[in-house]
Amino acid sequence: MGGRLLSYEFWRRFCEIENVAAIKVAPFNRYQTLDVARGVIDSGRSGEIALYTGNDDNIIPDLLADIRVAGG
């Protein structure tokens, strides 16, 4: 099952919404999860927005991962 594929650009702009405090994602695709993480980081609000992932196939590694991106 899947939902609408949302791009990095979507997540980057979504994070600009002042009332966004957290994002929960579970696309079962690590690259799509990274698009969300990049969007949060590149928005400049990584200290304000909590990011939760529910990728059951990699839940422990995802929860323990430090995500680093260029410029972040």
Secondary structure, 3 states (H helix, E strand, C coil): CCCCCCCHHHHHHHCCCCCCCEEEECCCCHHHHHHHHHHHHHCCCCCCCEEEECCHHHHHHHHHCCCCCCCC
